[in-house]
Amino acid sequence: MAILVGLGAIVAGLIVRPRKPYAQKLSTYECGNPPVGEPRYKFSVKFYIIAMLFVVFDVEAVFLYPWAVAYDKLGIFGFVEMMLFIFILVVGYVYVWKKGAFDWE
C-alpha cells in the first residue's frame, strides 16, 4: 500500500505540474543573488571535520543534561560513570587538537 501511495503521488505530480521551463527558472538559485563563480567549487575538508566534531561534542551535552537532572538518584555510581564518559571525550578532544583538526591554515 505504501509503494502504491508513493508511486501515485509521483504520477499525479507528473500529470498535474506545469511544464513551462524558461532560462530564469532553470538557473541556479543562491538566496536571491545571481550565481557567481564555478558551481563545482571544492570546500575544504576542515569544514566537515569541524561539523563532525561539533556533533560529537554536542552529543556530550545531550547526555550531560539527563545525568544532571537525575544526579541525586544515581549516587556515586552515576557520578563515576559520567566522569569516565567525560574523560573519554576529553581524551578524544585532546587527540583531535594535537592532530591539528582545529588549525585553520
Beta strands, then each sheet from edge to edge (+ up, - down):
end
